[in-house]
């Protein structure tokens, strides 16, 4: 039950966040912001949480109330959405965006740490798969909501923009009662259990008494965590996979403009990507029980890197572009939960929150740096080059993962 409540809360928060973030751009346009201001405000979303990520990871290792940490993350997200709806200046919009970034980080770290703590070792892929599938669902539903609410003239419709922001905050708030009234569901797994359910609960009637393992002789340190080659390879793969998603959202519409493809069809392509990622994450336990995780991560980044080379070339043939986005979405969705499970299983139990937080720090660095690099490359070479830049990053991550697999004896 705790896992399904967490998944439901993730759908609410991610739907709200991916409705709020695109609409924020229209709010900035209404306030007279130019492209530079939009870029800076967008970067603040990923930059500010970089400072707090590792500290929050260590907090998740120590706390005995992860459910409350998930609840706090949801409340911070709601606060960011409300401030966005009320903001009447660029500074307040930037502050609200920073609050959204912090709330998203708190919610994600607490959610991932809950799975790492409460799920059995053989159910990590199951838990992370469903958790990230919820994220994919939100990434699909939120932008579709933007299209329905704002139509094609969103930048000039101040009232509709405000309504969309309030709706995003309300949808995000749906996670609050799910976490607030679920204390009995978040109980520790029974040690030595062989039951089929992920996070099977103990008979102990006291909720949330599963304190983290404090018997480890050494506190989690960055150097100690990064000394593990599997973790370094998984972090690079995770960074590449997430950065490419942002590149697709930002630059695929520009490629469409060059080819004369209507924005609605670009939205369909992005939605196809989201649906395919959901499918791959639902079936992740089937794959992980039959193949080594490191091998699956390699296949994920290699398949995504190769399949994303071609959509900018064949965009005039929508059916072919949609098929390629379907394939790339499957591989893009497969890798992220696998990197979570791989990192979780590669460190002592008392370090898991910190290790997962370091993974998120790497993701945030990629979200800031890669779109900027891709934009510099796209200026002289065209927007398709930005997507190819993302493909090159994925292929580089695949090469590193292949080398690591060879060192570790995985063929």
Secondary structure, DSSP 4 states (H G I P E B T S, - for coil): -HHHHHHHHHHHHHHHHHHHHHHHHHHHHHTT--HHHHHHHHHHHHHHHHHHHHHHHHHHHH-S-HHHHHHHHHHHHHHHHHHHHH--SHHHHHHHHHHHHHHHHHHHHHHHHHHHHHS-GGGHHHHHHHHHHHHHHHHHHHHHHHHHHHTT-GGG-HHHHHHHHHHHHHHHHHHHHHHHT-TTT--PBPTT---SSTTPBPS--STT--------SS---HHHHHT-HHHHHHHHHHHHHHHHHHHHHHHHHHHHHHHT--HHHHHHHHHHHHHHHHHHHHTHHHHHTTS-HHHHHHHHHHHHHHHTTTTTTSTTSHHHHHHHHHHHHHHHHHHHHHHHHHHHTTS-GGGHHHHHHHHHHHHHHHHHHHHHHHHHHHHHH-HHHHHHHHHHHHHHHHHHHHHHHHHHT--
